[in-house]
């Protein structure tokens, strides 16, 4: 029932905004979707001295819940075990980069145009 995507993209370019934004995920922030792949600085999690012990416990056959409990007991975040052990912790930590695109004040009206449907012309 909304306006065609091309009409919304035209309105964005008319207003000086990048129309490629409409092809992005509206539930993620603009900044998060425009980020370049950062260099993986730091050792892989499995080789990080703070977490080596727990990956070894896992390798020896302890249940995941037992290893997570040991991490929690030692004051560490057990969700680290759910991350990719081949990448550094810093590269995998999520950062809050602002509101989702559909709620961003600069782009909110364009998503509303798609949703509501304005008369053409």
Biopython code that builds the backbone (N, CA, C, O; Angstrom):
import numpy as np
from Bio.PDB.StructureBuilder import StructureBuilder

atoms = [
    (1, "UNK", "N", (0.816, -1.184, 0.000)),
    (1, "UNK", "CA", (0.000, 0.000, 0.000)),
    (1, "UNK", "C", (0.862, 1.252, 0.000)),
    (1, "UNK", "O", (0.363, 2.340, -0.288)),
    (2, "UNK", "N", (2.144, 1.123, 0.316)),
    (2, "UNK", "CA", (3.027, 2.275, 0.377)),
    (2, "UNK", "C", (3.496, 2.707, -0.994)),
    (2, "UNK", "O", (3.101, 2.138, -2.012)),
    (3, "UNK", "N", (4.338, 3.713, -1.006)),
    (3, "UNK", "CA", (4.924, 4.194, -2.248)),
    (3, "UNK", "C", (5.911, 3.169, -2.791)),
    (3, "UNK", "O", (6.492, 2.402, -2.023)),
    (4, "UNK", "N", (6.101, 3.149, -4.087)),
    (4, "UNK", "CA", (7.110, 2.258, -4.652)),
    (4, "UNK", "C", (8.503, 2.648, -4.149)),
    (4, "UNK", "O", (8.772, 3.818, -3.876)),
    (5, "UNK", "N", (9.360, 1.675, -4.035)),
    (5, "UNK", "CA", (10.706, 1.894, -3.531)),
    (5, "UNK", "C", (11.454, 2.933, -4.361)),
    (5, "UNK", "O", (12.186, 3.755, -3.809)),
    (6, "UNK", "N", (11.277, 2.904, -5.682)),
    (6, "UNK", "CA", (11.963, 3.867, -6.542)),
    (6, "UNK", "C", (11.527, 5.296, -6.251)),
    (6, "UNK", "O", (12.341, 6.217, -6.320)),
    (7, "UNK", "N", (10.254, 5.492, -5.928)),
    (7, "UNK", "CA", (9.764, 6.831, -5.605)),
    (7, "UNK", "C", (10.384, 7.331, -4.302)),
    (7, "UNK", "O", (10.722, 8.509, -4.183)),
    (8, "UNK", "N", (10.529, 6.447, -3.341)),
    (8, "UNK", "CA", (11.138, 6.829, -2.063)),
    (8, "UNK", "C", (12.619, 7.138, -2.266)),
    (8, "UNK", "O", (13.143, 8.088, -1.685)),
    (9, "UNK", "N", (13.293, 6.331, -3.093)),
    (9, "UNK", "CA", (14.708, 6.586, -3.373)),
    (9, "UNK", "C", (14.882, 7.933, -4.074)),
    (9, "UNK", "O", (15.837, 8.660, -3.802)),
    (10, "UNK", "N", (13.963, 8.260, -4.972)),
    (10, "UNK", "CA", (14.020, 9.553, -5.652)),
    (10, "UNK", "C", (13.848, 10.690, -4.646)),
    (10, "UNK", "O", (14.554, 11.696, -4.718)),
    (11, "UNK", "N", (12.922, 10.534, -3.720)),
    (11, "UNK", "CA", (12.709, 11.557, -2.693)),
    (11, "UNK", "C", (13.960, 11.724, -1.830)),
    (11, "UNK", "O", (14.294, 12.837, -1.422)),
    (12, "UNK", "N", (14.634, 10.635, -1.559)),
    (12, "UNK", "CA", (15.859, 10.714, -0.758)),
    (12, "UNK", "C", (16.952, 11.458, -1.510)),
    (12, "UNK", "O", (17.629, 12.312, -0.936)),
    (13, "UNK", "N", (17.130, 11.141, -2.794)),
    (13, "UNK", "CA", (18.169, 11.830, -3.558)),
    (13, "UNK", "C", (17.821, 13.305, -3.734)),
    (13, "UNK", "O", (18.713, 14.153, -3.772)),
    (14, "UNK", "N", (16.541, 13.615, -3.841)),
    (14, "UNK", "CA", (16.090, 15.001, -3.929)),
    (14, "UNK", "C", (16.440, 15.764, -2.650)),
    (14, "UNK", "O", (16.767, 16.950, -2.696)),
    (15, "UNK", "N", (16.368, 15.073, -1.507)),
    (15, "UNK", "CA", (16.664, 15.691, -0.214)),
    (15, "UNK", "C", (18.145, 15.611, 0.153)),
    (15, "UNK", "O", (18.535, 16.018, 1.248)),
    (16, "UNK", "N", (18.972, 15.091, -0.755)),
    (16, "UNK", "CA", (20.404, 15.028, -0.510)),
    (16, "UNK", "C", (20.847, 13.849, 0.336)),
    (16, "UNK", "O", (21.946, 13.872, 0.892)),
    (17, "UNK", "N", (20.030, 12.831, 0.446)),
    (17, "UNK", "CA", (20.373, 11.625, 1.214)),
    (17, "UNK", "C", (20.787, 10.518, 0.247)),
    (17, "UNK", "O", (20.438, 10.555, -0.933)),
    (18, "UNK", "N", (21.519, 9.552, 0.742)),
    (18, "UNK", "CA", (21.968, 8.425, -0.071)),
    (18, "UNK", "C", (20.826, 7.428, -0.238)),
    (18, "UNK", "O", (20.394, 6.836, 0.752)),
    (19, "UNK", "N", (20.319, 7.221, -1.458)),
    (19, "UNK", "CA", (19.201, 6.293, -1.661)),
    (19, "UNK", "C", (19.560, 4.828, -1.405)),
    (19, "UNK", "O", (18.663, 4.000, -1.245)),
    (20, "UNK", "N", (20.838, 4.494, -1.365)),
    (20, "UNK", "CA", (21.251, 3.113, -1.097)),
    (20, "UNK", "C", (20.870, 2.682, 0.314)),
    (20, "UNK", "O", (20.857, 1.489, 0.615)),
    (21, "UNK", "N", (20.565, 3.635, 1.172)),
    (21, "UNK", "CA", (20.165, 3.337, 2.549)),
    (21, "UNK", "C", (18.894, 2.495, 2.567)),
    (21, "UNK", "O", (18.704, 1.686, 3.475)),
    (22, "UNK", "N", (18.029, 2.672, 1.585)),
    (22, "UNK", "CA", (16.766, 1.933, 1.559)),
    (22, "UNK", "C", (16.981, 0.438, 1.310)),
    (22, "UNK", "O", (16.092, -0.370, 1.580)),
    (23, "UNK", "N", (18.148, 0.071, 0.801)),
    (23, "UNK", "CA", (18.458, -1.340, 0.566)),
    (23, "UNK", "C", (19.067, -2.009, 1.795)),
    (23, "UNK", "O", (19.289, -3.219, 1.802)),
    (24, "UNK", "N", (19.335, -1.218, 2.833)),
    (24, "UNK", "CA", (19.935, -1.752, 4.059)),
    (24, "UNK", "C", (18.857, -2.291, 4.991)),
    (24, "UNK", "O", (17.666, -2.069, 4.777)),
    (25, "UNK", "N", (19.290, -2.997, 6.020)),
    (25, "UNK", "CA", (18.385, -3.556, 7.028)),
    (25, "UNK", "C", (17.860, -2.429, 7.913)),
    (25, "UNK", "O", (18.655, -1.763, 8.576)),
    (26, "UNK", "N", (16.540, -2.191, 7.945)),
    (26, "UNK", "CA", (16.002, -1.090, 8.749)),
    (26, "UNK", "C", (16.089, -1.331, 10.251)),
    (26, "UNK", "O", (15.876, -0.403, 11.031)),
    (27, "UNK", "N", (16.394, -2.544, 10.670)),
    (27, "UNK", "CA", (16.472, -2.845, 12.098)),
    (27, "UNK", "C", (17.879, -2.682, 12.659)),
    (27, "UNK", "O", (18.091, -2.887, 13.854)),
    (28, "UNK", "N", (18.847, -2.314, 11.814)),
    (28, "UNK", "CA", (20.218, -2.075, 12.261)),
    (28, "UNK", "C", (20.550, -0.612, 12.030)),
    (28, "UNK", "O", (19.962, 0.039, 11.167)),
    (29, "UNK", "N", (21.493, -0.100, 12.803)),
    (29, "UNK", "CA", (21.857, 1.305, 12.656)),
    (29, "UNK", "C", (22.648, 1.519, 11.370)),
    (29, "UNK", "O", (23.271, 0.597, 10.845)),
    (30, "UNK", "N", (22.612, 2.744, 10.880)),
    (30, "UNK", "CA", (23.324, 3.093, 9.658)),
    (30, "UNK", "C", (24.822, 2.912, 9.853)),
    (30, "UNK", "O", (25.508, 2.375, 8.984)),
    (31, "UNK", "N", (25.321, 3.359, 10.986)),
    (31, "UNK", "CA", (26.751, 3.287, 11.259)),
    (31, "UNK", "C", (27.242, 1.840, 11.281)),
    (31, "UNK", "O", (28.330, 1.544, 10.788)),
    (32, "UNK", "N", (26.444, 0.946, 11.850)),
    (32, "UNK", "CA", (26.839, -0.459, 11.931)),
    (32, "UNK", "C", (26.891, -1.104, 10.549)),
    (32, "UNK", "O", (27.690, -2.012, 10.319)),
    (33, "UNK", "N", (26.058, -0.648, 9.644)),
    (33, "UNK", "CA", (26.016, -1.244, 8.311)),
    (33, "UNK", "C", (27.036, -0.627, 7.368)),
    (33, "UNK", "O", (27.328, -1.198, 6.318)),
    (34, "UNK", "N", (27.577, 0.519, 7.721)),
    (34, "UNK", "CA", (28.570, 1.161, 6.872)),
    (34, "UNK", "C", (29.992, 0.871, 7.318)),
    (34, "UNK", "O", (30.942, 1.276, 6.646)),
    (35, "UNK", "N", (30.157, 0.181, 8.432)),
    (35, "UNK", "CA", (31.491, -0.104, 8.954)),
    (35, "UNK", "C", (32.268, -0.975, 7.993)),
    (35, "UNK", "O", (31.735, -1.897, 7.375)),
    (36, "UNK", "N", (33.521, -0.659, 7.888)),
    (36, "UNK", "CA", (34.431, -1.496, 7.123)),
    (36, "UNK", "C", (34.909, -2.614, 8.043)),
    (36, "UNK", "O", (34.858, -2.486, 9.266)),
    (37, "UNK", "N", (35.361, -3.683, 7.459)),
    (37, "UNK", "CA", (35.887, -4.799, 8.245)),
    (37, "UNK", "C", (37.147, -4.323, 8.957)),
    (37, "UNK", "O", (38.128, -3.947, 8.315)),
    (38, "UNK", "N", (37.114, -4.340, 10.271)),
    (38, "UNK", "CA", (38.250, -3.877, 11.047)),
    (38, "UNK", "C", (39.331, -4.947, 11.078)),
    (38, "UNK", "O", (39.059, -6.145, 10.998)),
    (39, "UNK", "N", (40.554, -4.476, 11.197)),
    (39, "UNK", "CA", (41.662, -5.417, 11.325)),
    (39, "UNK", "C", (41.504, -6.163, 12.641)),
    (39, "UNK", "O", (41.165, -5.580, 13.671)),
    (40, "UNK", "N", (41.753, -7.433, 12.585)),
    (40, "UNK", "CA", (41.596, -8.267, 13.773)),
    (40, "UNK", "C", (42.828, -8.071, 14.648)),
    (40, "UNK", "O", (43.840, -8.748, 14.466)),
    (41, "UNK", "N", (42.737, -7.143, 15.597)),
    (41, "UNK", "CA", (43.879, -6.864, 16.457)),
    (41, "UNK", "C", (43.743, -7.611, 17.776)),
    (41, "UNK", "O", (42.770, -7.450, 18.513)),
    (42, "UNK", "N", (44.726, -8.413, 18.041)),
    (42, "UNK", "CA", (44.706, -9.194, 19.261)),
    (42, "UNK", "C", (44.743, -10.675, 18.947)),
    (42, "UNK", "O", (44.510, -11.090, 17.811)),
    (43, "UNK", "N", (45.036, -11.463, 19.962)),
    (43, "UNK", "CA", (45.111, -12.910, 19.735)),
    (43, "UNK", "C", (43.722, -13.516, 19.589)),
    (43, "UNK", "O", (42.746, -12.960, 20.093)),
    (44, "UNK", "N", (43.625, -14.646, 18.907)),
    (44, "UNK", "CA", (42.335, -15.346, 18.868)),
    (44, "UNK", "C", (41.902, -15.673, 20.298)),
    (44, "UNK", "O", (42.742, -15.843, 21.182)),
    (45, "UNK", "N", (40.614, -15.759, 20.515)),
    (45, "UNK", "CA", (40.105, -16.000, 21.865)),
    (45, "UNK", "C", (40.696, -17.282, 22.450)),
    (45, "UNK", "O", (41.031, -17.334, 23.633)),
    (46, "UNK", "N", (40.819, -18.303, 21.622)),
    (46, "UNK", "CA", (41.324, -19.583, 22.140)),
    (46, "UNK", "C", (42.771, -19.485, 22.612)),
    (46, "UNK", "O", (43.207, -20.300, 23.426)),
    (47, "UNK", "N", (43.532, -18.490, 22.111)),
    (47, "UNK", "CA", (44.927, -18.308, 22.514)),
    (47, "UNK", "C", (45.101, -17.180, 23.526)),
    (47, "UNK", "O", (46.212, -16.938, 23.996)),
    (48, "UNK", "N", (44.028, -16.496, 23.862)),
    (48, "UNK", "CA", (44.075, -15.416, 24.844)),
    (48, "UNK", "C", (44.329, -16.030, 26.223)),
    (48, "UNK", "O", (43.591, -16.920, 26.647)),
    (49, "UNK", "N", (45.362, -15.564, 26.923)),
    (49, "UNK", "CA", (45.686, -16.159, 28.231)),
    (49, "UNK", "C", (44.517, -16.164, 29.219)),
    (49, "UNK", "O", (44.438, -17.049, 30.070)),
    (50, "UNK", "N", (43.624, -15.202, 29.118)),
    (50, "UNK", "CA", (42.495, -15.140, 30.047)),
    (50, "UNK", "C", (41.490, -16.264, 29.802)),
    (50, "UNK", "O", (40.773, -16.663, 30.720)),
    (51, "UNK", "N", (41.431, -16.778, 28.569)),
    (51, "UNK", "CA", (40.411, -17.767, 28.217)),
    (51, "UNK", "C", (40.978, -19.132, 27.835)),
    (51, "UNK", "O", (40.219, -20.080, 27.634)),
    (52, "UNK", "N", (42.296, -19.242, 27.732)),
    (52, "UNK", "CA", (42.928, -20.499, 27.317)),
    (52, "UNK", "C", (42.483, -21.675, 28.179)),
    (52, "UNK", "O", (42.188, -22.758, 27.674)),
    (53, "UNK", "N", (42.440, -21.448, 29.458)),
    (53, "UNK", "CA", (42.077, -22.496, 30.419)),
    (53, "UNK", "C", (40.709, -23.099, 30.095)),
    (53, "UNK", "O", (40.523, -24.313, 30.190)),
    (54, "UNK", "N", (39.759, -22.253, 29.715)),
    (54, "UNK", "CA", (38.384, -22.706, 29.489)),
    (54, "UNK", "C", (38.245, -23.443, 28.161)),
    (54, "UNK", "O", (37.469, -24.392, 28.051)),
    (55, "UNK", "N", (38.993, -23.007, 27.159)),
    (55, "UNK", "CA", (38.962, -23.727, 25.889)),
    (55, "UNK", "C", (39.639, -25.091, 26.036)),
    (55, "UNK", "O", (39.263, -26.056, 25.370)),
    (56, "UNK", "N", (40.634, -25.160, 26.911)),
    (56, "UNK", "CA", (41.277, -26.452, 27.169)),
    (56, "UNK", "C", (40.300, -27.385, 27.886)),
    (56, "UNK", "O", (40.249, -28.579, 27.593)),
    (57, "UNK", "N", (39.517, -26.832, 28.834)),
    (57, "UNK", "CA", (38.510, -27.635, 29.538)),
    (57, "UNK", "C", (37.510, -28.216, 28.533)),
    (57, "UNK", "O", (37.116, -29.378, 28.618)),
    (58, "UNK", "N", (37.119, -27.370, 27.585)),
    (58, "UNK", "CA", (36.168, -27.802, 26.552)),
    (58, "UNK", "C", (36.788, -28.895, 25.683)),
    (58, "UNK", "O", (36.136, -29.882, 25.340)),
    (59, "UNK", "N", (38.055, -28.698, 25.336)),
    (59, "UNK", "CA", (38.758, -29.657, 24.482)),
    (59, "UNK", "C", (38.907, -31.014, 25.177)),
    (59, "UNK", "O", (38.915, -32.058, 24.525)),
    (60, "UNK", "N", (39.024, -30.984, 26.498)),
    (60, "UNK", "CA", (39.192, -32.220, 27.267)),
    (60, "UNK", "C", (37.878, -32.973, 27.441)),
    (60, "UNK", "O", (37.868, -34.091, 27.956)),
    (61, "UNK", "N", (36.766, -32.367, 27.016)),
    (61, "UNK", "CA", (35.497, -33.081, 27.027)),
    (61, "UNK", "C", (34.518, -32.673, 28.112)),
    (61, "UNK", "O", (33.483, -33.320, 28.277)),
    (62, "UNK", "N", (34.819, -31.610, 28.861)),
    (62, "UNK", "CA", (33.863, -31.146, 29.866)),
    (62, "UNK", "C", (32.634, -30.575, 29.167)),
    (62, "UNK", "O", (32.765, -29.963, 28.106)),
    (63, "UNK", "N", (31.456, -30.758, 29.731)),
    (63, "UNK", "CA", (30.247, -30.184, 29.132)),
    (63, "UNK", "C", (30.330, -28.654, 29.092)),
    (63, "UNK", "O", (30.931, -28.024, 29.962)),
    (64, "UNK", "N", (29.720, -28.087, 28.076)),
    (64, "UNK", "CA", (29.756, -26.640, 27.889)),
    (64, "UNK", "C", (29.216, -25.901, 29.112)),
    (64, "UNK", "O", (29.766, -24.875, 29.512)),
    (65, "UNK", "N", (28.144, -26.420, 29.704)),
    (65, "UNK", "CA", (27.569, -25.764, 30.880)),
    (65, "UNK", "C", (28.547, -25.748, 32.050)),
    (65, "UNK", "O", (28.591, -24.778, 32.807)),
    (66, "UNK", "N", (29.321, -26.798, 32.203)),
    (66, "UNK", "CA", (30.306, -26.854, 33.288)),
    (66, "UNK", "C", (31.416, -25.830, 33.060)),
    (66, "UNK", "O", (31.879, -25.188, 34.003)),
    (67, "UNK", "N", (31.839, -25.680, 31.808)),
    (67, "UNK", "CA", (32.887, -24.715, 31.483)),
    (67, "UNK", "C", (32.360, -23.295, 31.690)),
    (67, "UNK", "O", (33.066, -22.436, 32.218)),
    (68, "UNK", "N", (31.116, -23.055, 31.272)),
    (68, "UNK", "CA", (30.522, -21.728, 31.467)),
    (68, "UNK", "C", (30.384, -21.408, 32.955)),
    (68, "UNK", "O", (30.602, -20.270, 33.371)),
    (69, "UNK", "N", (30.026, -22.403, 33.747)),
    (69, "UNK", "CA", (29.908, -22.194, 35.190)),
    (69, "UNK", "C", (31.271, -21.830, 35.789)),
    (69, "UNK", "O", (31.362, -20.961, 36.656)),
    (70, "UNK", "N", (32.321, -22.497, 35.322)),
    (70, "UNK", "CA", (33.671, -22.195, 35.807)),
    (70, "UNK", "C", (34.062, -20.763, 35.450)),
    (70, "UNK", "O", (34.688, -20.069, 36.251)),
    (71, "UNK", "N", (33.694, -20.326, 34.254)),
    (71, "UNK", "CA", (33.996, -18.949, 33.854)),
    (71, "UNK", "C", (33.252, -17.963, 34.743)),
    (71, "UNK", "O", (33.819, -16.968, 35.194)),
    (72, "UNK", "N", (31.992, -18.244, 34.987)),
    (72, "UNK", "CA", (31.179, -17.360, 35.823)),
    (72, "UNK", "C", (31.745, -17.319, 37.245)),
    (72, "UNK", "O", (31.797, -16.260, 37.871)),
    (73, "UNK", "N", (32.158, -18.460, 37.738)),
    (73, "UNK", "CA", (32.742, -18.550, 39.077)),
    (73, "UNK", "C", (34.006, -17.695, 39.171)),
    (73, "UNK", "O", (34.285, -17.101, 40.212)),
    (74, "UNK", "N", (34.772, -17.638, 38.068)),
    (74, "UNK", "CA", (36.015, -16.873, 38.043)),
    (74, "UNK", "C", (35.799, -15.408, 37.662)),
    (74, "UNK", "O", (36.762, -14.655, 37.516)),
    (75, "UNK", "N", (34.544, -15.006, 37.502)),
    (75, "UNK", "CA", (34.232, -13.605, 37.221)),
    (75, "UNK", "C", (34.351, -13.205, 35.765)),
    (75, "UNK", "O", (34.491, -12.019, 35.466)),
    (76, "UNK", "N", (34.298, -14.158, 34.857)),
    (76, "UNK", "CA", (34.373, -13.867, 33.422)),
    (76, "UNK", "C", (33.013, -14.074, 32.772)),
    (76, "UNK", "O", (32.146, -14.755, 33.319)),
    (77, "UNK", "N", (32.840, -13.485, 31.611)),
    (77, "UNK", "CA", (31.586, -13.593, 30.871)),
    (77, "UNK", "C", (31.535, -14.935, 30.138)),
    (77, "UNK", "O", (32.336, -15.166, 29.233)),
    (78, "UNK", "N", (30.605, -15.828, 30.513)),
    (78, "UNK", "CA", (30.551, -17.147, 29.867)),
    (78, "UNK", "C", (30.084, -17.114, 28.415)),
    (78, "UNK", "O", (30.257, -18.101, 27.700)),
    (79, "UNK", "N", (29.499, -16.010, 27.961)),
    (79, "UNK", "CA", (29.041, -15.942, 26.568)),
    (79, "UNK", "C", (30.215, -15.906, 25.589)),
    (79, "UNK", "O", (30.015, -16.057, 24.384)),
    (80, "UNK", "N", (31.429, -15.710, 26.090)),
    (80, "UNK", "CA", (32.619, -15.715, 25.237)),
    (80, "UNK", "C", (32.767, -17.065, 24.533)),
    (80, "UNK", "O", (33.276, -17.131, 23.414)),
    (81, "UNK", "N", (32.326, -18.129, 25.183)),
    (81, "UNK", "CA", (32.444, -19.461, 24.582)),
    (81, "UNK", "C", (31.543, -19.635, 23.367)),
    (81, "UNK", "O", (31.749, -20.552, 22.572)),
    (82, "UNK", "N", (30.550, -18.768, 23.211)),
    (82, "UNK", "CA", (29.651, -18.845, 22.061)),
    (82, "UNK", "C", (30.212, -18.111, 20.845)),
    (82, "UNK", "O", (29.672, -18.229, 19.745)),
    (83, "UNK", "N", (31.296, -17.354, 21.037)),
    (83, "UNK", "CA", (31.907, -16.595, 19.949)),
    (83, "UNK", "C", (32.861, -17.483, 19.152)),
    (83, "UNK", "O", (33.160, -18.610, 19.546)),
    (84, "UNK", "N", (33.332, -16.949, 18.019)),
    (84, "UNK", "CA", (34.278, -17.671, 17.166)),
    (84, "UNK", "C", (35.649, -17.698, 17.846)),
    (84, "UNK", "O", (36.236, -16.637, 18.061)),
    (85, "UNK", "N", (36.173, -18.872, 18.188)),
    (85, "UNK", "CA", (37.452, -18.932, 18.900)),
    (85, "UNK", "C", (38.654, -18.535, 18.042)),
    (85, "UNK", "O", (39.746, -18.328, 18.570)),
    (86, "UNK", "N", (38.465, -18.428, 16.730)),
    (86, "UNK", "CA", (39.567, -18.078, 15.831)),
    (86, "UNK", "C", (39.750, -16.571, 15.685)),
    (86, "UNK", "O", (40.741, -16.130, 15.103)),
    (87, "UNK", "N", (38.817, -15.771, 16.201)),
    (87, "UNK", "CA", (38.902, -14.311, 16.104)),
    (87, "UNK", "C", (39.132, -13.730, 17.485)),
    (87, "UNK", "O", (38.862, -14.377, 18.497)),
    (88, "UNK", "N", (39.637, -12.498, 17.518)),
    (88, "UNK", "CA", (39.880, -11.863, 18.813)),
    (88, "UNK", "C", (38.562, -11.433, 19.450)),
    (88, "UNK", "O", (37.554, -11.254, 18.766)),
    (89, "UNK", "N", (38.588, -11.275, 20.752)),
    (89, "UNK", "CA", (37.392, -10.859, 21.484)),
    (89, "UNK", "C", (36.971, -9.455, 21.069)),
    (89, "UNK", "O", (35.782, -9.181, 20.907)),
    (90, "UNK", "N", (37.942, -8.572, 20.898)),
    (90, "UNK", "CA", (37.643, -7.183, 20.549)),
    (90, "UNK", "C", (36.916, -7.079, 19.204)),
    (90, "UNK", "O", (36.021, -6.250, 19.036)),
    (91, "UNK", "N", (37.304, -7.919, 18.260)),
    (91, "UNK", "CA", (36.694, -7.878, 16.932)),
    (91, "UNK", "C", (35.252, -8.375, 16.949)),
    (91, "UNK", "O", (34.484, -8.062, 16.039)),
    (92, "UNK", "N", (34.873, -9.143, 17.968)),
    (92, "UNK", "CA", (33.539, -9.739, 18.001)),
    (92, "UNK", "C", (32.584, -9.056, 18.966)),
    (92, "UNK", "O", (31.398, -9.387, 18.998)),
    (93, "UNK", "N", (33.079, -8.112, 19.749)),
    (93, "UNK", "CA", (32.201, -7.437, 20.698)),
    (93, "UNK", "C", (31.277, -6.496, 19.949)),
    (93, "UNK", "O", (31.703, -5.766, 19.054)),
    (94, "UNK", "N", (30.012, -6.520, 20.324)),
    (94, "UNK", "CA", (29.019, -5.665, 19.679)),
    (94, "UNK", "C", (29.076, -4.280, 20.297)),
    (94, "UNK", "O", (29.228, -4.117, 21.507)),
    (95, "UNK", "N", (28.949, -3.294, 19.432)),
    (95, "UNK", "CA", (28.937, -1.916, 19.890)),
    (95, "UNK", "C", (27.606, -1.301, 19.505)),
    (95, "UNK", "O", (27.082, -1.564, 18.423)),
    (96, "UNK", "N", (27.068, -0.494, 20.379)),
    (96, "UNK", "CA", (25.815, 0.193, 20.084)),
    (96, "UNK", "C", (26.145, 1.416, 19.244)),
    (96, "UNK", "O", (26.768, 2.362, 19.728)),
    (97, "UNK", "N", (25.729, 1.394, 18.000)),
    (97, "UNK", "CA", (26.079, 2.459, 17.079)),
    (97, "UNK", "C", (24.929, 3.405, 16.800)),
    (97, "UNK", "O", (24.956, 4.119, 15.797)),
    (98, "UNK", "N", (23.944, 3.433, 17.636)),
    (98, "UNK", "CA", (22.833, 4.348, 17.444)),
    (98, "UNK", "C", (21.533, 3.619, 17.208)),
    (98, "UNK", "O", (21.457, 2.396, 17.324)),
    (99, "UNK", "N", (20.506, 4.388, 16.875)),
    (99, "UNK", "CA", (19.179, 3.790, 16.700)),
    (99, "UNK", "C", (19.090, 2.982, 15.408)),
    (99, "UNK", "O", (19.870, 3.197, 14.481)),
    (100, "UNK", "N", (18.137, 2.054, 15.351)),
    (100, "UNK", "CA", (17.914, 1.344, 14.090)),
    (100, "UNK", "C", (17.569, 2.341, 12.987)),
    (100, "UNK", "O", (17.025, 3.412, 13.255)),
    (101, "UNK", "N", (17.883, 1.989, 11.773)),
    (101, "UNK", "CA", (17.678, 2.876, 10.637)),
    (101, "UNK", "C", (16.241, 3.368, 10.540)),
    (101, "UNK", "O", (16.005, 4.537, 10.234)),
    (102, "UNK", "N", (15.275, 2.480, 10.799)),
    (102, "UNK", "CA", (13.872, 2.873, 10.685)),
    (102, "UNK", "C", (13.472, 3.891, 11.747)),
    (102, "UNK", "O", (12.474, 4.591, 11.574)),
    (103, "UNK", "N", (14.238, 3.992, 12.860)),
    (103, "UNK", "CA", (13.948, 4.950, 13.924)),
    (103, "UNK", "C", (14.888, 6.147, 13.908)),
    (103, "UNK", "O", (14.743, 7.051, 14.731)),
    (104, "UNK", "N", (15.850, 6.171, 12.988)),
    (104, "UNK", "CA", (16.795, 7.274, 12.878)),
    (104, "UNK", "C", (16.042, 8.514, 12.399)),
    (104, "UNK", "O", (15.370, 8.461, 11.368)),
    (105, "UNK", "N", (16.140, 9.626, 13.124)),
    (105, "UNK", "CA", (15.382, 10.825, 12.742)),
    (105, "UNK", "C", (15.647, 11.296, 11.312)),
    (105, "UNK", "O", (14.762, 11.873, 10.679)),
    (106, "UNK", "N", (16.847, 11.058, 10.801)),
    (106, "UNK", "CA", (17.175, 11.493, 9.450)),
    (106, "UNK", "C", (16.527, 10.658, 8.355)),
    (106, "UNK", "O", (16.385, 11.130, 7.226)),
    (107, "UNK", "N", (16.133, 9.433, 8.665)),
    (107, "UNK", "CA", (15.598, 8.528, 7.651)),
    (107, "UNK", "C", (14.199, 8.021, 7.971)),
    (107, "UNK", "O", (13.602, 7.296, 7.175)),
    (108, "UNK", "N", (13.688, 8.390, 9.110)),
    (108, "UNK", "CA", (12.395, 7.890, 9.573)),
    (108, "UNK", "C", (11.274, 8.193, 8.583)),
    (108, "UNK", "O", (10.416, 7.344, 8.337)),
    (109, "UNK", "N", (11.276, 9.389, 8.019)),
    (109, "UNK", "CA", (10.168, 9.760, 7.131)),
    (109, "UNK", "C", (10.139, 8.919, 5.853)),
    (109, "UNK", "O", (9.068, 8.697, 5.287)),
    (110, "UNK", "N", (11.301, 8.451, 5.392)),
    (110, "UNK", "CA", (11.337, 7.657, 4.166)),
    (110, "UNK", "C", (10.774, 6.256, 4.394)),
    (110, "UNK", "O", (10.106, 5.698, 3.523)),
    (111, "UNK", "N", (11.049, 5.696, 5.563)),
    (111, "UNK", "CA", (10.468, 4.392, 5.873)),
    (111, "UNK", "C", (8.963, 4.524, 6.084)),
    (111, "UNK", "O", (8.202, 3.602, 5.791)),
    (112, "UNK", "N", (8.544, 5.674, 6.593)),
    (112, "UNK", "CA", (7.113, 5.912, 6.771)),
    (112, "UNK", "C", (6.430, 6.044, 5.404)),
    (112, "UNK", "O", (5.298, 5.595, 5.222)),
    (113, "UNK", "N", (7.132, 6.666, 4.443)),
    (113, "UNK", "CA", (6.581, 6.792, 3.092)),
    (113, "UNK", "C", (6.332, 5.412, 2.490)),
    (113, "UNK", "O", (5.302, 5.179, 1.859)),
    (114, "UNK", "N", (7.275, 4.511, 2.687)),
    (114, "UNK", "CA", (7.109, 3.152, 2.167)),
    (114, "UNK", "C", (5.911, 2.469, 2.804)),
    (114, "UNK", "O", (5.168, 1.739, 2.147)),
    (115, "UNK", "N", (5.738, 2.717, 4.083)),
    (115, "UNK", "CA", (4.717, 2.026, 4.857)),
    (115, "UNK", "C", (3.315, 2.601, 4.627)),
    (115, "UNK", "O", (2.357, 1.848, 4.457)),
    (116, "UNK", "N", (3.196, 3.916, 4.622)),
    (116, "UNK", "CA", (1.888, 4.572, 4.603)),
    (116, "UNK", "C", (1.288, 4.695, 3.206)),
    (116, "UNK", "O", (0.102, 4.421, 3.019)),
    (117, "UNK", "N", (2.057, 5.087, 2.262)),
    (117, "UNK", "CA", (1.541, 5.284, 0.914)),
    (117, "UNK", "C", (0.972, 6.675, 0.735)),
    (117, "UNK", "O", (-0.156, 6.958, 1.140)),
    (118, "UNK", "N", (1.760, 7.533, 0.129)),
    (118, "UNK", "CA", (1.314, 8.889, -0.153)),
    (118, "UNK", "C", (0.814, 8.948, -1.589)),
    (118, "UNK", "O", (1.255, 8.158, -2.425)),
    (119, "UNK", "N", (-0.090, 9.860, -1.891)),
    (119, "UNK", "CA", (-0.567, 9.961, -3.275)),
    (119, "UNK", "C", (0.564, 10.391, -4.204)),
    (119, "UNK", "O", (1.384, 11.236, -3.845)),
    (120, "UNK", "N", (0.603, 9.809, -5.392)),
    (120, "UNK", "CA", (1.634, 10.135, -6.356)),
    (120, "UNK", "C", (1.265, 11.441, -7.038)),
    (120, "UNK", "O", (0.116, 11.644, -7.430)),
    (121, "UNK", "N", (2.264, 12.339, -7.180)),
    (121, "UNK", "CA", (2.044, 13.579, -7.908)),
    (121, "UNK", "C", (1.938, 14.682, -7.012)),
    (121, "UNK", "O", (1.750, 15.818, -7.449)),
]
sb = StructureBuilder()
sb.init_structure("model")
sb.init_model(0)
sb.init_chain("A")
sb.init_seg("    ")
for serial, (resi, resn, name, xyz) in enumerate(atoms, 1):
    if name == "N":
        sb.init_residue(resn, " ", resi, " ")
    sb.init_atom(name, np.array(xyz, "f"), 0.0, 1.0, " ", f" {name:<3s}", serial, name[0])
structure = sb.get_structure()
